[in-house]
Amino acid sequence: MKRETSEKLFKHSVNVIPGGVNSPVRACKSVGTDPLFIERADGCRLFDADGNSYIDYVGSWGPMILGHRHPEVIKAIENVLNRGTSFGAPTDLEAELADLVIDAVPSIDMVRMVNSGTEATMSAVRLARGFTGRDLIIKFDGCYHGHADTLLVEAGSGVATLNIPGSPGVPEAVTQYTLSLPFNDIDSVKEVIEKRGAEIACIIIEPVAGNMGMVPPAEGFLEELRAITEKNGIILIFDEVMTGFRVAHGGAQEGYGISPDITTLGKIIGGGLPVGAYGGRREIMEHIAPQGPVYQAGTLSGNPVAMAAGIATLKQIKQPGFYDSLNEKTERLVKGLKNAADSAGIKTTADSIGSMFGMFFTGQAVDNFADAKTSNLELFSAYYKGMREKGIYLAPSQFEAGFVSAAHSDEDIDTTIKAAEAVMGEIA
Ligand code: KE4
């Protein structure tokens, strides 16, 4: 495929933007190639600067569950522009989106809009600390909750040891309050709570992990987590920035029947515009300024244009049957990808939850980050590049999830499976 224009644009961007991108994963470094510059998108397709078209399974990393440029979303954005773009004052739209979130997620009585998933999780952790008066937090290896200092930690060696900063610039003084434990390992949680339960403000988890590749919770893991946090007065935060409105209308918490104390959201609720949110039980949320003492603010929080896009999106996905056909398509896709690998003798572990999917290039089961890291990254890179050459746009990392949209047709799924059959044969 022709790449000249993307290459030219990338040469310019790398001079003026670190790595030429505004978010690291987009640079495609981990798959050893350069990024495509996207000209436009429509339905389930992206069109790059050289005019090549791709079936898109990244969907802007989750938001585009309706597909690109859904007419209702575009119309809602056009309409709101007649009112203006930002007032720095409350509007009817914020409560309208809040209502749609509260109706969909029973554990949420009140919700605060912010501008990104990072802001949502950062604020949720501060709220949990403010509400409990405790400092320690627990997260899980391989779960990503955005880039707030307190959540950018790598697992220390050994379960209960304190953590090491996950990036230069994050002081030990901050990460000393964050413990990272193996995902799906309830014993490690029990061990830490045994020792330091009274100091722990919250446990934050992606109920279905999507940032180490897709890793579902082990049978009973979330239930035990809910029980033990309840018992110890620890706030349970479900980070549903990716899974919210994705794995089910009410998120993973609906699918698994768990009621967390705080939920963080993002991506889909902005319909492609910058929106994050955190919400939960009224008695907790009332601690947020200006109603309570826990401070959190944002110039563009609840921005009318972003709210309009989110409202239009959530109205579409609450239509009856929306998830049934979407989830079926996803299951068929993953089965096809897995069969393609099997026929080429390539060992993979593939799965889907709702319209989120993952495929690890490893023959073993993947229950946590350590398992995920047994994947063959060269093989994944060859697969990624081969599929891109055939017009299939996947996430450029083994440790990301894929997404199917309502705009993907059965024919698009068939085309994707055929491309995988060819590529798997080539790379085997
Ligand atoms: P943002 O700050 O990127 O809006 O959200 C952070 C975040 C929080 N929680 C979860 C579960 C998330 O998946 C994310 C962001 N996801 C990544 C994709 N792995 C965004 C892509 C990127 O970093 O460019």
Boltz pocket constraint, residues with backbone or C-beta under 6 A from the ligand:
constraints:
  - pocket:
      binder: B
      contacts: [[A, 23], [A, 24], [A, 25], [A, 26], [A, 61], [A, 115], [A, 116], [A, 117], [A, 118], [A, 119], [A, 121], [A, 144], [A, 145], [A, 146], [A, 147], [A, 206], [A, 210], [A, 211], [A, 239], [A, 240], [A, 241], [A, 242], [A, 266], [A, 267], [A, 275], [A, 276], [A, 399], [A, 400]]
      max_distance: 6.0
